[in-house]
Amino acid sequence: MGNVSLLSRLPVLRLLLPLVAGILFFRATNNLWLPAVLLAVLIAILIAMQLYGKTSLGKLRMRSWRIIPISLAMAIVGWGAAWVAEPTHLDTNHFNGTVACGRIENLKYNEQSMLMQVKLLNVGGNGNTVKGAHILLSTRGCNYDFVAGDLIAFTLEVNRVRNMGNPDEMDYEQYLHDKGIIYRQHVEVRELEKVGESPTFMTRAFNVRSDLQHRVLNSSLSPESQSLLIATLLGNDDFIEPSMRDSFSRAGVAHVLALSGLHIAVISLIIWFLFFPLDYIRGKKIRLLLTLIALIAYDVLTGLSASVIRSTVMIAFVFMSQIFYRKSSPLNSVAAAALAILVINPSSLYSVGFQLSFITVSSLIIFYQAFELKHPQNKILNYFYTIIVSSLVAMVTTIILTSYYFNVMSLIAVISNVLIMPFIPVFMVLGAFAILLLAMGGGIAGLSQAIDWIVDAIETMAGWMSTISPPSGNVFVTWVAVLVYYSVLILLFLWIYKRNSRMLLAAGVVLIIGVVIGLVKDSMAPRRGLVIFNSFNSTPMLYFNGNEALLWVPDVPNDYDVENFKRWNRAFLAHHRIDSIIMVDSAKCQLPGAVFDPPYANVMGTCIMAAGKGKWKNYIREDSVALQFDVALVTKGFHSKISRLKELITCDTIVLSGGIYEEENVTLDRECKSSKIPFYNVKQSGAYQKYY
């Protein structure tokens, strides 16, 4: 067995690896010359192999070279799949201002707004069909009569999705691009007109899920139980409160809040149990098949996430092996699941859920196959032993990736899992029966108390574990660190498994190189600076010196959510090691190098004045001498003209806040340009940054 190559034991890898390479090639370059060259090389190799393999000896020698044309073909398939999945581009100069018709693919309601994904079907009339063009449509106001599958007409005024331009921010533009969305638009809800219905299979599934969510939200369950039930059984975590999400993340059990392989395993067992009468008529194979069909229907209902598809494909391999009496390889099943997902949706490769899911499962399979550990004979001890070992392996193999994406590192995940995981199967079983009863119009008074008690216990333990978590909360990890970590991890595994000391030496060398690169990068990070962040509805200005910072939001002085600011800018705060933020109100605040005395600030000798809400004029001396400032910060409350501002003050630069409404921002931008006044537009150019 040891002499058999990895590709021979896992034949699906022969298809998966070149497919992944093709998808990565497309991200590097989407020019058609690359697949054309690969296709030409493939044809040349096939012709050469055909000519050389005319003899028996030639055929024998060519057998080991068949992997090359297979790899080239799959690389072309990967590139082609990514090309087909590329979002459709619109000629906005031509179509903006015309009436468009689109189908609502999904939607969610906020307090006074709606957010919809709309697939455009017709733009500008005259049969201008636009296939595959999706836009993110947000509204001011709500219309609760809209459902997924409705056809709506509206005037098209789309803009390309752009990042905010804040330092160390999430690449939201690429995130939406991978979901097939590159345009967005904001409209008044009254401007949307329903013109018909065109439901698809997926929109019907979305509406069924929405109806179930509505029934859960109107049930007697506590709000915490409702949100956890919807997240873990219906695949929608929008109702999870940020505080609950942060608490579970710090405790290292954030995976509990998302529909994953664990939940799918429990659901499959529940479905399997419901079909138990078939065993009495010797219908085990039918029971397996019906369970698999029901599980696929459940996957569609919950939105077909990567972790759900991966788990279902693995279960399907196990079921098929029992139906056809064939052995199945767990790693081969994982590779097949990845292959199926990437062919259908190539952008899943860049999804954090896809990466964490497959790394975790593959690591667990490899670990248990490589090291034949002795399990306790006692079932209860064996259960907790499995949780501890699995949690430890999962934590070691994913901690760097979770830190890279979420800037949170938990070192107590193993203990948290031991405390919380025993409750999850019980919660899942009770929750599944509660949803079934609600779907049939029944009540769940008998179940709600039990579910609430379990959720309360889970929340209490997660909150307790998050409070005693070591002070390793916010961390900043680069992609270089991720690469070094996994390189060292693989080398250490090979050293332990194969007893090859050269692997240990290589791991040490890679680790030293990674530490040096990390120290160099860390020394280059500024330790003092001023950043005016780009925000939709406010003007956050942060001055930091060492690990302390002052946050001033002149247009939202009292109601600003500091915790929300920390959540959205966690990577920036971790990058610069900022762990203490003082909110500036009307009183004077200062740190070494800066003094904030609203509406003024002096940062490292740079004098700043905030103009907004009309009150800024009260702070200007009404005499013949204009006050001198280095920077005049114009916020969303500024309802005047730049010329009036220049009459009262003199300044070197005007900074237009990202919180200024779009129409007014365009007007002020135009006025600054026509007056030839030096200015910086945060909404258009991203955060205003100055480091010292």
C-alpha positions in Angstrom: 0.0 0.0 0.0 2.9 2.3 0.8 4.3 1.9 -2.7 1.1 2.9 -4.4 1.2 6.6 -5.4 -1.2 9.1 -4.0 -2.9 9.7 -7.4 -3.5 5.9 -7.7 -5.2 5.7 -4.3 -7.1 8.9 -4.9 -7.9 9.0 -8.6 -10.3 11.9 -8.3 -7.2 14.1 -7.5 -6.1 13.6 -11.1 -9.1 15.6 -12.1 -9.3 18.0 -9.1 -5.8 19.4 -9.0 -5.6 20.5 -12.6 -9.2 21.8 -12.4 -8.1 24.0 -9.5 -5.0 25.1 -11.5 -7.3 26.1 -14.4 -9.5 28.2 -12.1 -6.4 29.9 -10.6 -5.1 30.6 -14.1 -8.4 32.3 -15.0 -8.0 34.6 -11.9 -4.5 35.4 -13.1 -5.5 36.1 -16.7 -8.8 35.8 -18.4 -7.4 36.2 -21.9 -8.4 33.4 -24.4 -4.8 32.8 -25.4 -4.2 30.6 -22.4 -6.8 28.0 -23.0 -6.0 28.2 -26.7 -2.3 27.4 -26.0 -3.3 24.6 -23.6 -5.7 23.1 -26.1 -3.0 23.2 -28.9 -0.5 21.5 -26.6 -3.2 18.9 -25.6 -3.9 18.1 -29.3 -0.2 17.8 -30.1 0.4 15.4 -27.1 -2.6 13.3 -28.1 -1.4 13.0 -31.7 2.1 12.1 -30.5 0.8 9.5 -28.1 -1.4 8.0 -30.8 1.6 7.7 -33.2 4.0 6.4 -30.6 1.5 3.9 -29.2 0.9 1.9 -32.3 3.1 -0.9 -31.0 2.4 -3.0 -27.9 5.6 -1.6 -26.3 4.7 1.9 -27.1 1.2 1.5 -25.6 2.8 0.2 -22.4 5.2 3.1 -22.2 2.4 5.6 -22.9 0.3 4.3 -20.0 2.3 6.3 -17.4 2.0 9.5 -19.5 -1.8 9.6 -19.8 -1.9 11.9 -16.8 -0.5 14.7 -18.9 -3.4 15.1 -21.4 -5.9 14.4 -18.6 -4.4 17.3 -16.6 -4.3 19.6 -19.5 -8.0 18.8 -20.3 -9.1 19.4 -16.8 -7.1 22.7 -16.6 -9.0 23.8 -19.7 -12.3 22.7 -18.1 -11.4 24.7 -14.9 -10.5 27.8 -17.0 -13.7 27.4 -19.0 -15.9 26.9 -16.0 -14.5 30.1 -14.4 -15.0 31.9 -17.7 -18.7 30.8 -18.0 -19.3 31.8 -14.4 -17.9 35.3 -15.0 -20.6 38.0 -14.3 -22.1 39.7 -17.4 -20.9 43.2 -17.9 -23.3 46.0 -18.9 -22.8 49.1 -21.0 -23.9 51.4 -18.3 -23.5 54.5 -20.5 -26.0 53.0 -22.9 -28.4 51.3 -20.5 -28.5 53.6 -17.5 -31.7 55.7 -17.5 -33.7 53.0 -19.4 -36.4 50.8 -17.9 -35.2 47.3 -16.9 -37.1 44.2 -16.0 -35.6 41.6 -13.6 -36.4 38.6 -11.4 -35.9 38.7 -7.7 -33.6 35.8 -6.8 -33.6 36.4 -3.1 -34.3 39.2 -0.7 -34.2 40.2 3.0 -35.9 42.9 5.0 -34.2 45.3 7.3 -36.0 47.8 9.5 -36.7 50.4 6.8 -35.1 48.9 3.7 -34.8 45.9 1.5 -31.8 44.2 0.0 -32.4 42.1 -3.1 -30.4 40.1 -5.6 -32.1 40.8 -9.0 -31.3 38.9 -12.3 -31.8 41.3 -15.2 -33.9 39.7 -18.0 -34.6 42.7 -20.3 -32.9 46.1 -20.4 -34.1 49.1 -22.3 -36.9 47.3 -24.1 -36.7 46.3 -27.7 -35.8 42.7 -26.7 -32.4 43.7 -25.2 -31.9 40.5 -23.2 -29.1 40.4 -20.7 -28.3 36.9 -19.6 -26.7 36.3 -16.3 -26.4 40.0 -15.2 -27.1 40.3 -11.5 -27.4 43.4 -9.4 -27.6 44.1 -5.7 -30.7 46.3 -5.3 -31.2 48.1 -2.1 -34.3 50.2 -1.4 -35.4 53.0 0.9 -38.6 51.6 2.4 -40.2 48.1 2.3 -42.8 46.3 0.2 -43.7 43.1 2.0 -45.7 41.8 -1.0 -42.5 41.1 -2.9 -41.3 37.5 -2.9 -38.5 35.7 -4.7 -39.5 34.9 -8.3 -41.4 38.2 -8.8 -40.7 40.2 -11.9 -40.1 43.9 -11.2 -39.6 46.9 -13.5 -37.5 49.9 -12.5 -35.3 52.6 -14.0 -31.7 51.3 -14.3 -29.1 53.5 -12.6 -26.4 51.0 -11.6 -22.9 51.6 -10.4 -20.0 49.2 -10.3 -19.5 47.7 -6.8 -16.3 49.2 -5.3 -14.5 48.7 -2.1 -14.7 51.5 0.5 -11.0 52.1 0.2 -10.4 51.7 4.0 -7.0 50.3 5.1 -7.0 46.5 5.7 -10.6 46.2 4.7 -12.3 43.0 3.4 -12.3 42.8 -0.4 -16.1 43.2 -0.6 -15.9 43.9 -4.4 -14.3 40.6 -5.0 -16.6 38.9 -2.6 -19.7 40.0 -4.5 -17.9 39.3 -7.8 -17.5 35.7 -6.8 -21.2 35.6 -6.1 -21.9 36.9 -9.7 -22.6 40.5 -8.7 -20.6 43.4 -10.0 -23.3 46.2 -10.0 -25.5 47.7 -7.3 -28.3 50.3 -7.2 -30.3 52.1 -4.5 -33.9 53.1 -5.2 -37.0 54.3 -3.5 -39.3 51.2 -3.0 -42.2 53.1 -4.6 -40.1 53.2 -7.9 -40.3 49.4 -8.2 -43.3 48.0 -10.1 -44.3 44.3 -10.0 -45.0 43.3 -13.6 -45.4 39.5 -13.3 -44.0 36.3 -11.9 -41.3 33.9 -13.2 -40.4 31.6 -10.3 -37.6 29.1 -10.7 -36.9 26.0 -8.7 -34.4 27.9 -6.5 -36.7 30.9 -5.9 -39.5 28.5 -4.9 -37.1 26.8 -2.4 -36.1 30.3 -1.1 -39.7 31.2 -0.5 -40.3 27.9 1.3 -37.3 28.7 3.5 -38.6 32.2 4.1 -42.0 30.9 5.1 -40.3 28.4 7.6 -38.2 31.3 9.0 -41.4 33.4 9.5 -43.0 30.5 11.4 -40.0 30.1 13.6 -39.8 33.9 14.3 -43.5 33.8 15.3 -43.2 30.8 17.5 -42.9 30.7 21.3 -39.2 30.2 21.2 -36.8 32.8 22.7 -35.1 35.2 20.2 -31.8 33.4 20.8 -33.3 30.0 20.1 -35.0 31.3 17.0 -31.8 32.8 15.5 -29.8 29.6 16.3 -32.5 27.4 14.9 -32.7 29.3 11.7 -28.9 29.4 11.3 -28.2 25.7 12.0 -31.3 24.1 10.4 -32.3 26.6 7.7 -28.8 27.9 6.7 -29.5 31.6 7.3 -27.3 33.3 10.0 -28.6 36.8 9.3 -30.6 36.7 12.6 -27.5 35.9 14.8 -26.8 39.0 16.9 -23.2 40.4 16.5 -22.5 40.0 20.2 -23.5 36.3 20.1 -21.3 35.9 17.0 -18.3 37.5 18.7 -18.8 35.5 21.8 -18.8 32.2 19.9 -15.8 33.3 17.8 -13.7 34.1 20.9 -14.7 30.8 22.5 -13.6 28.9 19.3 -17.1 27.5 18.5 -18.2 29.8 15.7 -18.8 26.7 13.5 -21.8 25.9 15.6 -23.6 29.0 14.2 -23.3 27.8 10.5 -24.9 24.9 8.8 -22.0 22.5 8.3 -21.1 18.8 8.0 -21.9 18.1 11.7 -25.5 19.4 11.2 -25.9 17.5 7.9 -24.8 14.3 9.6 -27.5 14.8 12.3 -30.1 15.7 9.7 -29.3 12.5 7.7 -29.7 10.4 10.8 -33.1 12.0 11.5 -34.2 11.3 8.0 -32.9 7.8 8.2 -34.8 7.2 11.4 -38.1 8.5 9.8 -37.8 5.8 7.1 -37.3 2.9 9.6 -40.5 1.0 8.6 -38.8 0.1 5.3 -36.5 -2.3 7.2 -39.5 -4.5 8.1 -40.2 -5.1 4.4 -36.5 -5.7 3.5 -36.2 -2.3 1.9 -32.8 -1.2 3.2 -31.6 -0.1 -0.2 -34.8 1.9 -0.8 -34.4 3.4 2.7 -30.8 4.5 1.7 -32.0 6.0 -1.6 -35.0 7.8 -0.1 -32.7 9.2 2.7 -30.3 10.5 0.1 -33.1 12.1 -2.0 -34.6 13.8 1.0 -31.1 15.0 2.0 -30.6 16.6 -1.4 -34.0 18.3 -1.2 -32.9 19.7 2.2 -29.7 20.9 0.7 -31.6 22.9 -2.0 -33.9 24.3 0.7 -31.0 25.6 2.7 -29.2 27.2 -0.3 -26.6 24.7 -1.4 -23.6 25.9 0.6 -20.1 24.4 0.0 -20.1 22.6 3.4 -23.6 21.2 2.8 -22.7 19.9 -0.7 -19.5 18.4 0.6 -21.2 16.5 3.4 -24.0 15.3 1.1 -21.6 14.0 -1.5 -19.6 12.1 1.1 -22.8 10.6 2.5 -23.9 9.7 -1.0 -20.6 7.8 -1.6 -21.1 5.9 1.7 -24.7 5.1 0.7 -23.8 4.1 -2.8 -21.1 1.8 -1.5 -23.7 0.0 0.6 -26.2 -0.2 -2.2 -23.7 -1.6 -4.8 -21.5 -3.4 -2.2 -18.4 -1.3 -3.1 -15.8 0.2 -0.8 -15.5 4.0 -0.7 -12.5 6.0 0.2 -13.3 9.0 2.5 -10.6 11.2 0.9 -11.8 10.2 -2.6 -15.3 11.3 -1.5 -14.0 14.6 -0.3 -12.1 15.2 -3.5 -15.2 14.2 -5.5 -17.3 16.7 -3.5 -14.8 19.5 -4.2 -14.8 18.6 -7.9 -18.5 18.7 -8.1 -18.7 22.1 -6.3 -15.9 23.7 -8.4 -17.3 22.6 -11.7 -20.7 24.1 -10.9 -19.4 27.2 -9.1 -15.6 27.8 -9.6 -15.6 30.9 -7.4 -16.3 28.6 -4.4 -12.5 28.0 -4.4 -12.0 31.5 -2.9 -14.8 31.1 -0.3 -13.6 30.9 3.3 -16.4 28.3 4.0 -15.2 26.1 1.2 -11.6 26.3 2.3 -12.3 25.7 6.0 -14.7 22.9 5.3 -12.4 20.9 3.1 -9.2 21.5 5.1 -10.9 20.4 8.3 -12.5 17.2 6.9 -9.4 16.3 4.9 -7.1 16.8 7.9 -9.3 14.7 10.2 -9.4 11.8 7.6 -5.6 12.0 7.1 -4.9 12.1 10.8 -7.1 9.2 11.7 -5.8 7.1 8.8 -2.2 7.9 9.5 -2.2 7.4 13.2 -4.2 4.4 14.5 -5.1 5.7 17.9 -6.6 3.4 20.5 -10.0 4.5 21.6 -11.5 4.0 25.1 -13.9 1.1 25.4 -16.4 3.1 27.4 -18.8 4.7 25.0 -19.1 7.9 27.0 -15.3 8.3 27.3 -14.9 7.4 23.7 -17.4 10.2 22.7 -15.5 12.9 24.6 -12.2 11.4 23.5 -13.3 11.8 19.8 -14.5 15.4 20.4 -11.1 16.3 22.0 -8.9 14.8 19.4 -11.1 16.0 16.5 -11.3 19.6 17.9 -7.5 19.6 18.5 -6.8 18.5 14.9 -9.4 20.9 13.5 -8.0 23.8 15.6 -4.4 23.2 14.6 -5.2 22.9 10.9 -7.5 25.9 10.6 -6.4 28.4 13.3 -4.2 30.3 10.9 -6.9 30.5 8.2 -9.6 31.7 10.6 -7.1 34.3 11.9 -6.3 35.4 8.4 -10.0 35.9 7.4 -11.6 37.0 10.7 -8.6 38.4 12.7 -9.7 36.3 15.7 -7.7 33.6 17.4 -9.1 31.3 20.1 -6.7 29.0 22.0 -9.5 27.4 24.1 -11.5 25.9 21.3 -10.8 22.3 22.4 -12.3 23.0 25.9 -15.2 24.9 24.4 -16.0 22.1 22.1 -15.9 19.5 24.9 -18.4 21.6 26.8 -20.8 22.6 24.0 -20.7 19.9 21.4 -22.7 17.3 23.4 -25.6 19.7 23.4 -25.6 20.2 19.6 -27.1 16.8 18.5 -29.9 17.1 21.0 -30.6 20.7 20.0 -30.6 19.6 16.3 -33.1 16.7 16.8 -35.5 18.8 18.9 -35.1 21.7 16.5 -35.8 19.6 13.5 -39.0 18.2 15.0 -40.0 21.7 16.0 -39.7 23.0 12.4 -41.6 20.0 11.1 -44.5 20.7 13.6 -44.4 24.4 12.6 -44.5 23.5 8.9 -47.6 21.4 9.5 -49.3 24.3 11.4 -48.9 22.8 14.8 -47.6 24.2 18.0 -44.4 23.6 19.8 -45.2 24.5 23.4 -43.8 21.2 24.7 -40.6 21.6 22.8 -39.9 25.3 23.1 -39.0 25.1 26.8 -36.5 22.3 26.2 -35.0 24.0 23.2 -34.7 27.3 25.1 -33.0 25.6 28.0 -30.4 24.0 25.7 -29.7 27.2 23.8 -29.4 29.1 27.1 -26.9 26.5 28.3 -24.9 26.7 25.1 -24.9 30.5 25.2 -23.9 30.6 28.8 -20.9 28.3 28.3 -19.8 30.1 25.1 -20.0 33.4 26.9 -18.1 32.1 29.9 -15.4 30.6 27.8 -15.0 33.8 25.8 -14.4 35.8 28.9 -11.6 33.5 30.1 -10.1 33.2 26.7 -6.4 34.3 26.7 -5.7 37.8 25.4 -5.1 36.7 21.8 -8.3 38.2 20.4 -7.4 40.4 17.5 -4.5 39.2 15.3 -3.3 40.3 11.9 -2.2 37.5 9.6 -0.8 37.9 6.1 -1.1 35.4 3.3 2.7 34.8 3.6 2.1 33.6 7.2 -0.6 31.3 6.0 1.7 29.8 3.4 4.5 29.4 5.9 2.2 27.8 8.5 0.8 25.1 6.2 4.2 24.4 4.8 5.6 23.8 8.3 2.6 21.8 9.3 2.9 19.5 6.3 6.6 19.0 6.8 6.1 18.2 10.5 3.4 15.7 9.6 5.7 14.0 7.1 8.5 14.0 9.7 6.3 12.2 12.3 4.7 9.9 9.8 7.7 8.9 7.8 10.4 9.4 10.4 12.4 11.5 7.9 14.7 14.0 9.7 15.2 16.0 6.6 11.5 17.0 6.8 12.2 18.4 10.3 15.1 20.4 9.0 13.1 21.7 6.1 10.3 22.7 8.6 12.8 24.6 10.7 14.2 26.5 7.7 10.8 27.5 6.4 9.8 28.6 10.0 12.9 30.8 10.3 12.3 32.4 6.9 8.6 33.0 7.9 9.6 34.6 11.2 12.1 36.9 9.6 9.6 38.0 6.9 7.0 38.5 9.7 9.3 40.6 11.8 10.3 42.8 8.8 6.7 43.3 7.9 5.7 44.1 11.5 8.5 46.7 11.8 7.2 48.4 8.7 3.7 48.9 10.1 3.2 52.5 11.3 2.6 53.0 15.0 1.2 56.5 14.8 -1.2 58.0 12.3 -4.5 59.6 11.4 -7.2 57.9 9.3 -10.5 59.4 8.1 -12.5 56.3 7.2 -14.9 56.0 4.3 -18.4 55.2 5.7 -21.8 55.4 4.2 -23.5 57.5 6.9 -20.8 59.0 9.2 -17.2 60.3 9.3 -15.1 58.3 11.7 -11.7 59.9 12.3 -9.2 57.8 14.2 -5.8 59.0 15.6 -3.7 56.2 17.0 -0.4 56.3 19.0 0.9 52.9 20.0 -1.9 50.7 21.2 -4.2 53.6 22.1 -6.5 55.6 19.8 -8.9 58.5 19.8 -12.1 58.1 17.7 -13.9 61.2 16.7 -17.2 61.1 14.7 -18.2 64.8 14.3 -21.5 64.1 12.5 -22.7 61.4 14.9 -21.3 62.6 18.3 -23.5 60.7 20.7 -25.1 57.7 18.9 -22.1 56.2 17.2 -21.7 52.5 17.7 -18.0 52.0 18.7 -18.3 48.2 18.8 -19.6 48.1 15.3 -16.6 50.3 14.2 -14.3 47.8 15.9 -16.0 44.9 14.2 -15.8 46.3 10.7 -12.2 47.5 11.2 -10.9 44.6 13.2 -8.0 43.9 10.7 -6.8 47.5 10.8 -6.8 47.6 14.6 -5.0 44.2 14.8 -2.5 45.3 12.2 -1.5 48.4 14.2 -2.0 46.6 17.6 -4.7 49.1 18.7 -6.5 47.6 21.7 -7.9 50.7 23.4 -10.2 53.3 21.7 -11.4 56.4 23.5 -14.5 58.0 22.0 -14.3 61.8 21.6 -17.4 63.7 22.6 -17.9 67.4 23.3 -15.1 67.4 25.9 -11.4 67.8 25.1 -9.5 64.6 24.6 -5.9 64.0 23.9 -3.1 61.5 23.4 0.6 62.2 22.9 0.8 64.1 19.6 -2.9 65.0 19.3 -5.6 67.1 20.9 -9.3 66.9 20.0 -11.5 69.8 21.0 -14.6 69.5 18.8 -15.1 70.9 16.3 -11.3 71.3 16.1 -8.4 68.9 16.3 -4.6 69.3 16.2 -2.8 66.1 15.1 1.0 66.3 15.0 0.8 70.0 14.1 -1.9 69.5 11.5 -4.9 71.8 12.4 -8.3 70.3 11.4 -11.8 71.7 11.5 -15.0 69.8 11.0 -17.8 71.6 9.2 -21.2 70.0 9.5 -24.8 70.5 10.6 -24.6 74.2 10.2 -23.2 74.7 13.7 -19.6 75.0 12.5 -20.3 78.7 11.6 -20.8 79.5 15.3 -17.2 78.6 16.0 -15.8 81.0 13.5 -14.8 84.5 14.5 -17.0 87.0 12.6 -14.2 89.5 11.9 -12.2 90.4 8.9 -9.5 87.8 9.6 -10.3 84.3 8.4 -9.1 81.4 10.6 -6.2 79.3 9.3 -6.5 75.5 9.1 -4.5 72.8 7.4 -7.6 70.6 6.7 -11.3 71.4 6.6 -13.3 68.2 7.0 -16.7 68.6 5.3 -19.2 66.1 6.9 -22.7 65.0 5.9 -24.3 67.7 7.9 -22.7 70.4 5.8 -25.6 72.1 3.9 -23.8 75.1 2.4 -21.3 75.9 -0.3 -17.6 75.6 -0.5 -17.4 79.2 -1.4 -19.1 80.2 1.9 -16.6 78.0 3.8 -13.7 79.7 2.1 -15.0 83.1 3.1 -14.8 82.2 6.8 -11.6 80.1 6.9 -8.5 79.5 4.9 -7.2 75.9 4.5 -4.7 74.0 2.5 -7.0 71.0 1.8 -10.7 70.3 1.9 -11.6 66.7 2.7 -15.1 65.6 1.6 -16.5 62.9 3.9 -17.7 59.5 2.6 -20.9 60.0 4.7 -22.1 62.8 2.5 -25.1 61.8 0.4 -24.4 60.9 -3.2 -26.1 63.9 -4.9 -24.6 66.4 -2.5 -21.2 64.8 -2.8 -21.2 65.2 -6.6 -22.2 68.9 -6.2 -19.5 69.6 -3.7 -16.9 67.7 -5.8 -17.8 69.7 -8.8 -17.6 73.0 -6.9 -14.1 72.1 -5.6 -12.9 71.3 -9.1 -14.3 74.4 -10.7 -12.9 76.6 -7.9 -9.5 74.8 -8.3 -9.4 74.2 -4.5 -7.1 71.4 -3.3 -9.5 68.7 -2.0 -9.7 65.0 -1.3 -13.0 63.1 -1.8 -13.1 60.1 0.6 -16.2 58.6 -1.1 -14.4 58.4 -4.4 -10.7 57.9 -3.4 -11.1 55.9 -0.2 -9.9 56.7 3.4 -7.8 59.8 4.0 -4.6 58.5 5.6 -1.6 60.2 7.1 1.1 58.3 9.1 3.9 59.7 11.2 
